[in-house]
Amino acid sequence: MDYVVIHELCHLVHMNHSEKFWTLVSSFCPEWKRIRKELNYND
Ligand SMILES: [Zn+2]
């Protein structure tokens, strides 16, 4: 699964960008900070 898919799936659980949301993203994709920057993905 790539970062964007993980991000959108996590939005099904948390409909926001709260700390809990990013903790969940991290559990699937620990590299999310770097990938998000590389993709220039702002959502
Ligand atoms: Zn988002």
mmCIF file of the protein (N, C-alpha, C, O) and its ligand, coordinates in Angstrom:
data_MODEL
# 
_entry.id   MODEL 
# 
loop_
_entity.id 
_entity.type 
_entity.pdbx_number_of_molecules 
1 polymer     1 
2 non-polymer 1 
# 
_entity_poly.entity_id                      1 
_entity_poly.type                           'polypeptide(L)' 
_entity_poly.nstd_linkage                   no 
_entity_poly.nstd_monomer                   no 
_entity_poly.pdbx_seq_one_letter_code       MDYVVIHELCHLVHMNHSEKFWTLVSSFCPEWKRIRKELNYND 
_entity_poly.pdbx_seq_one_letter_code_can   MDYVVIHELCHLVHMNHSEKFWTLVSSFCPEWKRIRKELNYND 
_entity_poly.pdbx_strand_id                 A 
# 
loop_
_entity_poly_seq.entity_id 
_entity_poly_seq.num 
_entity_poly_seq.mon_id 
_entity_poly_seq.hetero 
1 1  MET n 
1 2  ASP n 
1 3  TYR n 
1 4  VAL n 
1 5  VAL n 
1 6  ILE n 
1 7  HIS n 
1 8  GLU n 
1 9  LEU n 
1 10 CYS n 
1 11 HIS n 
1 12 LEU n 
1 13 VAL n 
1 14 HIS n 
1 15 MET n 
1 16 ASN n 
1 17 HIS n 
1 18 SER n 
1 19 GLU n 
1 20 LYS n 
1 21 PHE n 
1 22 TRP n 
1 23 THR n 
1 24 LEU n 
1 25 VAL n 
1 26 SER n 
1 27 SER n 
1 28 PHE n 
1 29 CYS n 
1 30 PRO n 
1 31 GLU n 
1 32 TRP n 
1 33 LYS n 
1 34 ARG n 
1 35 ILE n 
1 36 ARG n 
1 37 LYS n 
1 38 GLU n 
1 39 LEU n 
1 40 ASN n 
1 41 TYR n 
1 42 ASN n 
1 43 ASP n 
# 
loop_
_struct_asym.id 
_struct_asym.entity_id 
A 1 
B 2 
# 
loop_
_chem_comp.id 
_chem_comp.type 
_chem_comp.mon_nstd_flag 
ARG 'L-peptide linking' y 
ASN 'L-peptide linking' y 
ASP 'L-peptide linking' y 
CYS 'L-peptide linking' y 
GLU 'L-peptide linking' y 
HIS 'L-peptide linking' y 
ILE 'L-peptide linking' y 
LEU 'L-peptide linking' y 
LYS 'L-peptide linking' y 
MET 'L-peptide linking' y 
PHE 'L-peptide linking' y 
PRO 'L-peptide linking' y 
SER 'L-peptide linking' y 
THR 'L-peptide linking' y 
TRP 'L-peptide linking' y 
TYR 'L-peptide linking' y 
VAL 'L-peptide linking' y 
ZN  non-polymer         . 
# 
_pdbx_entity_nonpoly.entity_id   2 
_pdbx_entity_nonpoly.name        ? 
_pdbx_entity_nonpoly.comp_id     ZN 
# 
_pdbx_nonpoly_scheme.asym_id         B 
_pdbx_nonpoly_scheme.entity_id       2 
_pdbx_nonpoly_scheme.mon_id          ZN 
_pdbx_nonpoly_scheme.ndb_seq_num     1 
_pdbx_nonpoly_scheme.pdb_seq_num     101 
_pdbx_nonpoly_scheme.auth_seq_num    101 
_pdbx_nonpoly_scheme.pdb_mon_id      ZN 
_pdbx_nonpoly_scheme.auth_mon_id     ZN 
_pdbx_nonpoly_scheme.pdb_strand_id   A 
_pdbx_nonpoly_scheme.pdb_ins_code    . 
# 
loop_
_atom_site.group_PDB 
_atom_site.id 
_atom_site.type_symbol 
_atom_site.label_atom_id 
_atom_site.label_alt_id 
_atom_site.label_comp_id 
_atom_site.label_asym_id 
_atom_site.label_entity_id 
_atom_site.label_seq_id 
_atom_site.pdbx_PDB_ins_code 
_atom_site.Cartn_x 
_atom_site.Cartn_y 
_atom_site.Cartn_z 
_atom_site.occupancy 
_atom_site.B_iso_or_equiv 
_atom_site.pdbx_formal_charge 
_atom_site.auth_seq_id 
_atom_site.auth_comp_id 
_atom_site.auth_asym_id 
_atom_site.auth_atom_id 
_atom_site.pdbx_PDB_model_num 
ATOM   1   N  N  . MET A 1 1  ? 0.840   -1.207 0.000  1.00 0.00 ? 1   MET A N  1 
ATOM   2   C  CA . MET A 1 1  ? 0.000   0.000  0.000  1.00 0.00 ? 1   MET A CA 1 
ATOM   3   C  C  . MET A 1 1  ? 0.869   1.248  0.000  1.00 0.00 ? 1   MET A C  1 
ATOM   4   O  O  . MET A 1 1  ? 1.874   1.319  0.708  1.00 0.00 ? 1   MET A O  1 
ATOM   5   N  N  . ASP A 1 2  ? 0.488   2.193  -0.768 1.00 0.00 ? 2   ASP A N  1 
ATOM   6   C  CA . ASP A 1 2  ? 1.282   3.418  -0.764 1.00 0.00 ? 2   ASP A CA 1 
ATOM   7   C  C  . ASP A 1 2  ? 0.697   4.447  0.206  1.00 0.00 ? 2   ASP A C  1 
ATOM   8   O  O  . ASP A 1 2  ? -0.392  4.285  0.756  1.00 0.00 ? 2   ASP A O  1 
ATOM   9   N  N  . TYR A 1 3  ? 1.450   5.472  0.377  1.00 0.00 ? 3   TYR A N  1 
ATOM   10  C  CA . TYR A 1 3  ? 1.102   6.479  1.380  1.00 0.00 ? 3   TYR A CA 1 
ATOM   11  C  C  . TYR A 1 3  ? -0.285  7.082  1.185  1.00 0.00 ? 3   TYR A C  1 
ATOM   12  O  O  . TYR A 1 3  ? -1.046  7.233  2.140  1.00 0.00 ? 3   TYR A O  1 
ATOM   13  N  N  . VAL A 1 4  ? -0.607  7.424  -0.066 1.00 0.00 ? 4   VAL A N  1 
ATOM   14  C  CA . VAL A 1 4  ? -1.896  8.082  -0.324 1.00 0.00 ? 4   VAL A CA 1 
ATOM   15  C  C  . VAL A 1 4  ? -3.058  7.169  0.066  1.00 0.00 ? 4   VAL A C  1 
ATOM   16  O  O  . VAL A 1 4  ? -4.043  7.623  0.648  1.00 0.00 ? 4   VAL A O  1 
ATOM   17  N  N  . VAL A 1 5  ? -2.936  5.885  -0.258 1.00 0.00 ? 5   VAL A N  1 
ATOM   18  C  CA . VAL A 1 5  ? -3.982  4.916  0.100  1.00 0.00 ? 5   VAL A CA 1 
ATOM   19  C  C  . VAL A 1 5  ? -4.097  4.813  1.623  1.00 0.00 ? 5   VAL A C  1 
ATOM   20  O  O  . VAL A 1 5  ? -5.197  4.835  2.174  1.00 0.00 ? 5   VAL A O  1 
ATOM   21  N  N  . ILE A 1 6  ? -2.966  4.702  2.282  1.00 0.00 ? 6   ILE A N  1 
ATOM   22  C  CA . ILE A 1 6  ? -2.958  4.632  3.748  1.00 0.00 ? 6   ILE A CA 1 
ATOM   23  C  C  . ILE A 1 6  ? -3.601  5.877  4.347  1.00 0.00 ? 6   ILE A C  1 
ATOM   24  O  O  . ILE A 1 6  ? -4.412  5.792  5.269  1.00 0.00 ? 6   ILE A O  1 
ATOM   25  N  N  . HIS A 1 7  ? -3.233  7.014  3.816  1.00 0.00 ? 7   HIS A N  1 
ATOM   26  C  CA . HIS A 1 7  ? -3.787  8.283  4.298  1.00 0.00 ? 7   HIS A CA 1 
ATOM   27  C  C  . HIS A 1 7  ? -5.318  8.295  4.183  1.00 0.00 ? 7   HIS A C  1 
ATOM   28  O  O  . HIS A 1 7  ? -6.024  8.657  5.125  1.00 0.00 ? 7   HIS A O  1 
ATOM   29  N  N  . GLU A 1 8  ? -5.808  7.893  3.013  1.00 0.00 ? 8   GLU A N  1 
ATOM   30  C  CA . GLU A 1 8  ? -7.257  7.912  2.810  1.00 0.00 ? 8   GLU A CA 1 
ATOM   31  C  C  . GLU A 1 8  ? -7.963  6.872  3.681  1.00 0.00 ? 8   GLU A C  1 
ATOM   32  O  O  . GLU A 1 8  ? -9.050  7.131  4.196  1.00 0.00 ? 8   GLU A O  1 
ATOM   33  N  N  . LEU A 1 9  ? -7.362  5.724  3.844  1.00 0.00 ? 9   LEU A N  1 
ATOM   34  C  CA . LEU A 1 9  ? -7.943  4.709  4.728  1.00 0.00 ? 9   LEU A CA 1 
ATOM   35  C  C  . LEU A 1 9  ? -8.006  5.221  6.172  1.00 0.00 ? 9   LEU A C  1 
ATOM   36  O  O  . LEU A 1 9  ? -8.991  4.998  6.876  1.00 0.00 ? 9   LEU A O  1 
ATOM   37  N  N  . CYS A 1 10 ? -6.965  5.895  6.593  1.00 0.00 ? 10  CYS A N  1 
ATOM   38  C  CA . CYS A 1 10 ? -6.954  6.440  7.956  1.00 0.00 ? 10  CYS A CA 1 
ATOM   39  C  C  . CYS A 1 10 ? -8.037  7.500  8.137  1.00 0.00 ? 10  CYS A C  1 
ATOM   40  O  O  . CYS A 1 10 ? -8.531  7.703  9.246  1.00 0.00 ? 10  CYS A O  1 
ATOM   41  N  N  . HIS A 1 11 ? -8.407  8.176  7.044  1.00 0.00 ? 11  HIS A N  1 
ATOM   42  C  CA . HIS A 1 11 ? -9.505  9.138  7.126  1.00 0.00 ? 11  HIS A CA 1 
ATOM   43  C  C  . HIS A 1 11 ? -10.859 8.464  7.336  1.00 0.00 ? 11  HIS A C  1 
ATOM   44  O  O  . HIS A 1 11 ? -11.812 9.098  7.787  1.00 0.00 ? 11  HIS A O  1 
ATOM   45  N  N  . LEU A 1 12 ? -10.935 7.192  7.009  1.00 0.00 ? 12  LEU A N  1 
ATOM   46  C  CA . LEU A 1 12 ? -12.183 6.469  7.284  1.00 0.00 ? 12  LEU A CA 1 
ATOM   47  C  C  . LEU A 1 12 ? -12.350 6.253  8.795  1.00 0.00 ? 12  LEU A C  1 
ATOM   48  O  O  . LEU A 1 12 ? -13.462 6.093  9.299  1.00 0.00 ? 12  LEU A O  1 
ATOM   49  N  N  . VAL A 1 13 ? -11.218 6.253  9.494  1.00 0.00 ? 13  VAL A N  1 
ATOM   50  C  CA . VAL A 1 13 ? -11.230 6.067  10.950 1.00 0.00 ? 13  VAL A CA 1 
ATOM   51  C  C  . VAL A 1 13 ? -11.299 7.423  11.646 1.00 0.00 ? 13  VAL A C  1 
ATOM   52  O  O  . VAL A 1 13 ? -12.110 7.634  12.548 1.00 0.00 ? 13  VAL A O  1 
ATOM   53  N  N  . HIS A 1 14 ? -10.429 8.341  11.209 1.00 0.00 ? 14  HIS A N  1 
ATOM   54  C  CA . HIS A 1 14 ? -10.366 9.686  11.794 1.00 0.00 ? 14  HIS A CA 1 
ATOM   55  C  C  . HIS A 1 14 ? -10.612 10.702 10.679 1.00 0.00 ? 14  HIS A C  1 
ATOM   56  O  O  . HIS A 1 14 ? -9.785  10.857 9.780  1.00 0.00 ? 14  HIS A O  1 
ATOM   57  N  N  . MET A 1 15 ? -11.732 11.381 10.742 1.00 0.00 ? 15  MET A N  1 
ATOM   58  C  CA . MET A 1 15 ? -12.080 12.334 9.683  1.00 0.00 ? 15  MET A CA 1 
ATOM   59  C  C  . MET A 1 15 ? -11.435 13.703 9.909  1.00 0.00 ? 15  MET A C  1 
ATOM   60  O  O  . MET A 1 15 ? -12.083 14.744 9.805  1.00 0.00 ? 15  MET A O  1 
ATOM   61  N  N  . ASN A 1 16 ? -10.166 13.664 10.217 1.00 0.00 ? 16  ASN A N  1 
ATOM   62  C  CA . ASN A 1 16 ? -9.444  14.904 10.505 1.00 0.00 ? 16  ASN A CA 1 
ATOM   63  C  C  . ASN A 1 16 ? -7.943  14.609 10.469 1.00 0.00 ? 16  ASN A C  1 
ATOM   64  O  O  . ASN A 1 16 ? -7.529  13.500 10.130 1.00 0.00 ? 16  ASN A O  1 
ATOM   65  N  N  . HIS A 1 17 ? -7.139  15.602 10.819 1.00 0.00 ? 17  HIS A N  1 
ATOM   66  C  CA . HIS A 1 17 ? -5.687  15.407 10.874 1.00 0.00 ? 17  HIS A CA 1 
ATOM   67  C  C  . HIS A 1 17 ? -5.204  15.546 12.309 1.00 0.00 ? 17  HIS A C  1 
ATOM   68  O  O  . HIS A 1 17 ? -4.214  16.227 12.576 1.00 0.00 ? 17  HIS A O  1 
ATOM   69  N  N  . SER A 1 18 ? -5.886  14.918 13.200 1.00 0.00 ? 18  SER A N  1 
ATOM   70  C  CA . SER A 1 18 ? -5.533  14.978 14.608 1.00 0.00 ? 18  SER A CA 1 
ATOM   71  C  C  . SER A 1 18 ? -4.275  14.158 14.892 1.00 0.00 ? 18  SER A C  1 
ATOM   72  O  O  . SER A 1 18 ? -3.766  13.444 14.028 1.00 0.00 ? 18  SER A O  1 
ATOM   73  N  N  . GLU A 1 19 ? -3.798  14.282 16.107 1.00 0.00 ? 19  GLU A N  1 
ATOM   74  C  CA . GLU A 1 19 ? -2.630  13.494 16.529 1.00 0.00 ? 19  GLU A CA 1 
ATOM   75  C  C  . GLU A 1 19 ? -2.924  12.000 16.381 1.00 0.00 ? 19  GLU A C  1 
ATOM   76  O  O  . GLU A 1 19 ? -2.056  11.229 15.970 1.00 0.00 ? 19  GLU A O  1 
ATOM   77  N  N  . LYS A 1 20 ? -4.140  11.601 16.716 1.00 0.00 ? 20  LYS A N  1 
ATOM   78  C  CA . LYS A 1 20 ? -4.525  10.187 16.569 1.00 0.00 ? 20  LYS A CA 1 
ATOM   79  C  C  . LYS A 1 20 ? -4.476  9.739  15.116 1.00 0.00 ? 20  LYS A C  1 
ATOM   80  O  O  . LYS A 1 20 ? -4.061  8.623  14.807 1.00 0.00 ? 20  LYS A O  1 
ATOM   81  N  N  . PHE A 1 21 ? -4.905  10.626 14.238 1.00 0.00 ? 21  PHE A N  1 
ATOM   82  C  CA . PHE A 1 21 ? -4.840  10.306 12.808 1.00 0.00 ? 21  PHE A CA 1 
ATOM   83  C  C  . PHE A 1 21 ? -3.405  10.003 12.391 1.00 0.00 ? 21  PHE A C  1 
ATOM   84  O  O  . PHE A 1 21 ? -3.147  8.976  11.763 1.00 0.00 ? 21  PHE A O  1 
ATOM   85  N  N  . TRP A 1 22 ? -2.461  10.895 12.737 1.00 0.00 ? 22  TRP A N  1 
ATOM   86  C  CA . TRP A 1 22 ? -1.057  10.716 12.341 1.00 0.00 ? 22  TRP A CA 1 
ATOM   87  C  C  . TRP A 1 22 ? -0.407  9.512  13.039 1.00 0.00 ? 22  TRP A C  1 
ATOM   88  O  O  . TRP A 1 22 ? 0.483   8.874  12.476 1.00 0.00 ? 22  TRP A O  1 
ATOM   89  N  N  . THR A 1 23 ? -0.845  9.208  14.244 1.00 0.00 ? 23  THR A N  1 
ATOM   90  C  CA . THR A 1 23 ? -0.352  8.007  14.928 1.00 0.00 ? 23  THR A CA 1 
ATOM   91  C  C  . THR A 1 23 ? -0.774  6.762  14.150 1.00 0.00 ? 23  THR A C  1 
ATOM   92  O  O  . THR A 1 23 ? 0.004   5.822  13.991 1.00 0.00 ? 23  THR A O  1 
ATOM   93  N  N  . LEU A 1 24 ? -2.009  6.770  13.671 1.00 0.00 ? 24  LEU A N  1 
ATOM   94  C  CA . LEU A 1 24 ? -2.508  5.640  12.879 1.00 0.00 ? 24  LEU A CA 1 
ATOM   95  C  C  . LEU A 1 24 ? -1.754  5.544  11.549 1.00 0.00 ? 24  LEU A C  1 
ATOM   96  O  O  . LEU A 1 24 ? -1.357  4.452  11.141 1.00 0.00 ? 24  LEU A O  1 
ATOM   97  N  N  . VAL A 1 25 ? -1.559  6.666  10.880 1.00 0.00 ? 25  VAL A N  1 
ATOM   98  C  CA . VAL A 1 25 ? -0.778  6.671  9.627  1.00 0.00 ? 25  VAL A CA 1 
ATOM   99  C  C  . VAL A 1 25 ? 0.609   6.086  9.892  1.00 0.00 ? 25  VAL A C  1 
ATOM   100 O  O  . VAL A 1 25 ? 1.093   5.255  9.123  1.00 0.00 ? 25  VAL A O  1 
ATOM   101 N  N  . SER A 1 26 ? 1.239   6.516  10.964 1.00 0.00 ? 26  SER A N  1 
ATOM   102 C  CA . SER A 1 26 ? 2.589   6.042  11.312 1.00 0.00 ? 26  SER A CA 1 
ATOM   103 C  C  . SER A 1 26 ? 2.643   4.538  11.513 1.00 0.00 ? 26  SER A C  1 
ATOM   104 O  O  . SER A 1 26 ? 3.640   3.894  11.188 1.00 0.00 ? 26  SER A O  1 
ATOM   105 N  N  . SER A 1 27 ? 1.566   3.982  12.051 1.00 0.00 ? 27  SER A N  1 
ATOM   106 C  CA . SER A 1 27 ? 1.561   2.546  12.315 1.00 0.00 ? 27  SER A CA 1 
ATOM   107 C  C  . SER A 1 27 ? 1.604   1.733  11.015 1.00 0.00 ? 27  SER A C  1 
ATOM   108 O  O  . SER A 1 27 ? 2.068   0.593  11.005 1.00 0.00 ? 27  SER A O  1 
ATOM   109 N  N  . PHE A 1 28 ? 1.115   2.329  9.918  1.00 0.00 ? 28  PHE A N  1 
ATOM   110 C  CA . PHE A 1 28 ? 1.166   1.660  8.612  1.00 0.00 ? 28  PHE A CA 1 
ATOM   111 C  C  . PHE A 1 28 ? 2.344   2.139  7.782  1.00 0.00 ? 28  PHE A C  1 
ATOM   112 O  O  . PHE A 1 28 ? 2.904   1.386  6.985  1.00 0.00 ? 28  PHE A O  1 
ATOM   113 N  N  . CYS A 1 29 ? 2.713   3.383  7.973  1.00 0.00 ? 29  CYS A N  1 
ATOM   114 C  CA . CYS A 1 29 ? 3.733   3.994  7.131  1.00 0.00 ? 29  CYS A CA 1 
ATOM   115 C  C  . CYS A 1 29 ? 4.617   4.917  7.974  1.00 0.00 ? 29  CYS A C  1 
ATOM   116 O  O  . CYS A 1 29 ? 4.386   6.126  8.019  1.00 0.00 ? 29  CYS A O  1 
ATOM   117 N  N  . PRO A 1 30 ? 5.622   4.354  8.639  1.00 0.00 ? 30  PRO A N  1 
ATOM   118 C  CA . PRO A 1 30 ? 6.482   5.158  9.518  1.00 0.00 ? 30  PRO A CA 1 
ATOM   119 C  C  . PRO A 1 30 ? 7.229   6.273  8.778  1.00 0.00 ? 30  PRO A C  1 
ATOM   120 O  O  . PRO A 1 30 ? 7.664   7.254  9.380  1.00 0.00 ? 30  PRO A O  1 
ATOM   121 N  N  . GLU A 1 31 ? 7.366   6.097  7.456  1.00 0.00 ? 31  GLU A N  1 
ATOM   122 C  CA . GLU A 1 31 ? 8.099   7.080  6.638  1.00 0.00 ? 31  GLU A CA 1 
ATOM   123 C  C  . GLU A 1 31 ? 7.198   8.190  6.106  1.00 0.00 ? 31  GLU A C  1 
ATOM   124 O  O  . GLU A 1 31 ? 7.601   8.936  5.213  1.00 0.00 ? 31  GLU A O  1 
ATOM   125 N  N  . TRP A 1 32 ? 5.994   8.308  6.638  1.00 0.00 ? 32  TRP A N  1 
ATOM   126 C  CA . TRP A 1 32 ? 5.013   9.219  6.056  1.00 0.00 ? 32  TRP A CA 1 
ATOM   127 C  C  . TRP A 1 32 ? 5.486   10.668 5.919  1.00 0.00 ? 32  TRP A C  1 
ATOM   128 O  O  . TRP A 1 32 ? 5.146   11.348 4.951  1.00 0.00 ? 32  TRP A O  1 
ATOM   129 N  N  . LYS A 1 33 ? 6.268   11.134 6.888  1.00 0.00 ? 33  LYS A N  1 
ATOM   130 C  CA . LYS A 1 33 ? 6.695   12.544 6.816  1.00 0.00 ? 33  LYS A CA 1 
ATOM   131 C  C  . LYS A 1 33 ? 7.533   12.807 5.563  1.00 0.00 ? 33  LYS A C  1 
ATOM   132 O  O  . LYS A 1 33 ? 7.328   13.788 4.848  1.00 0.00 ? 33  LYS A O  1 
ATOM   133 N  N  . ARG A 1 34 ? 8.483   11.900 5.318  1.00 0.00 ? 34  ARG A N  1 
ATOM   134 C  CA . ARG A 1 34 ? 9.357   12.048 4.151  1.00 0.00 ? 34  ARG A CA 1 
ATOM   135 C  C  . ARG A 1 34 ? 8.555   11.880 2.852  1.00 0.00 ? 34  ARG A C  1 
ATOM   136 O  O  . ARG A 1 34 ? 8.706   12.666 1.916  1.00 0.00 ? 34  ARG A O  1 
ATOM   137 N  N  . ILE A 1 35 ? 7.708   10.851 2.806  1.00 0.00 ? 35  ILE A N  1 
ATOM   138 C  CA . ILE A 1 35 ? 6.931   10.560 1.600  1.00 0.00 ? 35  ILE A CA 1 
ATOM   139 C  C  . ILE A 1 35 ? 5.964   11.699 1.282  1.00 0.00 ? 35  ILE A C  1 
ATOM   140 O  O  . ILE A 1 35 ? 5.813   12.099 0.127  1.00 0.00 ? 35  ILE A O  1 
ATOM   141 N  N  . ARG A 1 36 ? 5.314   12.212 2.324  1.00 0.00 ? 36  ARG A N  1 
ATOM   142 C  CA . ARG A 1 36 ? 4.356   13.302 2.124  1.00 0.00 ? 36  ARG A CA 1 
ATOM   143 C  C  . ARG A 1 36 ? 5.040   14.513 1.496  1.00 0.00 ? 36  ARG A C  1 
ATOM   144 O  O  . ARG A 1 36 ? 4.494   15.178 0.615  1.00 0.00 ? 36  ARG A O  1 
ATOM   145 N  N  . LYS A 1 37 ? 6.252   14.776 1.978  1.00 0.00 ? 37  LYS A N  1 
ATOM   146 C  CA . LYS A 1 37 ? 7.023   15.895 1.450  1.00 0.00 ? 37  LYS A CA 1 
ATOM   147 C  C  . LYS A 1 37 ? 7.432   15.643 -0.009 1.00 0.00 ? 37  LYS A C  1 
ATOM   148 O  O  . LYS A 1 37 ? 7.341   16.532 -0.857 1.00 0.00 ? 37  LYS A O  1 
ATOM   149 N  N  . GLU A 1 38 ? 7.877   14.426 -0.276 1.00 0.00 ? 38  GLU A N  1 
ATOM   150 C  CA . GLU A 1 38 ? 8.307   14.057 -1.630 1.00 0.00 ? 38  GLU A CA 1 
ATOM   151 C  C  . GLU A 1 38 ? 7.149   14.142 -2.625 1.00 0.00 ? 38  GLU A C  1 
ATOM   152 O  O  . GLU A 1 38 ? 7.328   14.588 -3.758 1.00 0.00 ? 38  GLU A O  1 
ATOM   153 N  N  . LEU A 1 39 ? 5.958   13.709 -2.191 1.00 0.00 ? 39  LEU A N  1 
ATOM   154 C  CA . LEU A 1 39 ? 4.792   13.725 -3.062 1.00 0.00 ? 39  LEU A CA 1 
ATOM   155 C  C  . LEU A 1 39 ? 4.166   15.113 -3.138 1.00 0.00 ? 39  LEU A C  1 
ATOM   156 O  O  . LEU A 1 39 ? 3.332   15.387 -4.001 1.00 0.00 ? 39  LEU A O  1 
ATOM   157 N  N  . ASN A 1 40 ? 4.583   15.986 -2.218 1.00 0.00 ? 40  ASN A N  1 
ATOM   158 C  CA . ASN A 1 40 ? 3.974   17.311 -2.087 1.00 0.00 ? 40  ASN A CA 1 
ATOM   159 C  C  . ASN A 1 40 ? 2.459   17.160 -1.891 1.00 0.00 ? 40  ASN A C  1 
ATOM   160 O  O  . ASN A 1 40 ? 1.655   17.888 -2.472 1.00 0.00 ? 40  ASN A O  1 
ATOM   161 N  N  . TYR A 1 41 ? 2.116   16.202 -1.063 1.00 0.00 ? 41  TYR A N  1 
ATOM   162 C  CA . TYR A 1 41 ? 0.720   15.838 -0.795 1.00 0.00 ? 41  TYR A CA 1 
ATOM   163 C  C  . TYR A 1 41 ? 0.239   16.615 0.417  1.00 0.00 ? 41  TYR A C  1 
ATOM   164 O  O  . TYR A 1 41 ? 0.708   16.398 1.535  1.00 0.00 ? 41  TYR A O  1 
ATOM   165 N  N  . ASN A 1 42 ? -0.688  17.511 0.191  1.00 0.00 ? 42  ASN A N  1 
ATOM   166 C  CA . ASN A 1 42 ? -1.068  18.437 1.258  1.00 0.00 ? 42  ASN A CA 1 
ATOM   167 C  C  . ASN A 1 42 ? -2.306  18.044 2.041  1.00 0.00 ? 42  ASN A C  1 
ATOM   168 O  O  . ASN A 1 42 ? -2.617  18.632 3.077  1.00 0.00 ? 42  ASN A O  1 
ATOM   169 N  N  . ASP A 1 43 ? -3.012  17.037 1.530  1.00 0.00 ? 43  ASP A N  1 
ATOM   170 C  CA . ASP A 1 43 ? -4.202  16.616 2.279  1.00 0.00 ? 43  ASP A CA 1 
ATOM   171 C  C  . ASP A 1 43 ? -3.760  15.935 3.566  1.00 0.00 ? 43  ASP A C  1 
ATOM   172 O  O  . ASP A 1 43 ? -4.600  15.499 4.354  1.00 0.00 ? 43  ASP A O  1 
HETATM 173 ZN ZN . ZN  B 2 .  ? -5.793  13.987 5.016  1.00 0.00 2 101 ZN  A ZN 1 
# 
